[in-house]
Amino acid sequence: MPDILLACANAERIPLADDSVGLILTSPPYNVGLNYEGYIDNLPHDEFVEFNRQWMAEAYRVMREGGRAYIILKDNMIWWFREIAECIGWVFSQKLVWCKPNFIGKAGRISGDWNYMTEDILLFRKGKRTPMQSGFSTTHNWFLETIPQSNFKEGRIHPAQLPLRLCTRIISRTPGEPILDPFAGSGSVVKAANLLGRAAIGFDIVPSVVNRAAIRLRVGGKDGSGGLAGLPMFSAAHPDDDV
Ligand SMILES: C[S@@+](CC[C@H](N)C(=O)[O-])C[C@H]1O[C@@H](n2cnc3c(N)ncnc32)[C@H](O)[C@@H]1O
């Protein structure tokens, strides 16, 4: 079985060495007031943009040359998110779309606008484009997931839990290891990586969230953290910390 790690950490200070991960697949908070146990999902807009700038800079630091980052975002974020990522050094590659059977927020119905039933996935890379690999999925730029997130067969343990199949489809086509999800939530990305035989690291700032994900993945001890034997790049502290 490949190595996986789940631990509590702040994405604004990722506790990994420079150039140590090969692929990122993540979905940051959307700032829509979700009830995230201990995390406030309702920041003033400027602070929210600054938060995203900070963690994307950290993601860039820990990413190896040639690696890709898939960032799943709410549609109203993509307009400024691409710009902040490019200022950091990320190269924008493509926009993918995840179509889902349930909507985010209130239904538009007659009085509002359209029901919001897609999420955008911005694909960035660090440096030159590297070859993709053959996965078990199709290669078009949209993903149709037909199972509502409220009806996960294996149980729903997080309000923003990604469907496993979405993660396996993206990971199976994209090279790079270990895979990092700095906003791991339920651990779907780490679990999908594990199912595909790939090493993965998931961080989340909320200890109880990490614990539940660790139970779902059956890794680690009582504190919810698991080991990543054989990957020497991991250090528990941020490289700037004086320890
Ligand atoms: C959109 S959810 C991710 C859900 C995840 N993709 C899944 O499949 O379950 C965002 C997660 O980011 C976590 N979070 C919020 N701020 C954070 C930070 N500064 N560092 C790390 N995690 C954070 C929240 O606790 C939440 O679990």
The ligand as an ORCA input file, in Angstrom:
! r2SCAN-3c Opt
* xyz 0 1
  C     -14.177     23.003      0.752
  S     -13.664     22.140      2.170
  C     -12.729     20.793      1.486
  C     -13.531     19.547      1.360
  C     -12.738     18.382      0.805
  N     -12.321     18.627     -0.553
  C     -13.532     17.075      0.879
  O     -13.611     16.348     -0.124
  O     -14.092     16.780      1.940
  C     -12.445     23.148      2.868
  C     -11.724     22.607      4.077
  O     -10.654     23.505      4.377
  C     -10.465     23.547      5.784
  N      -9.713     24.791      6.061
  C     -10.178     26.050      6.204
  N      -9.161     26.910      6.393
  C      -8.022     26.193      6.344
  C      -6.651     26.508      6.435
  N      -6.234     27.780      6.641
  N      -5.746     25.517      6.342
  C      -6.142     24.222      6.148
  N      -7.436     23.849      6.068
  C      -8.372     24.821      6.145
  C     -11.856     23.473      6.359
  O     -11.833     22.946      7.677
  C     -12.544     22.519      5.354
  O     -12.503     21.182      5.845
*
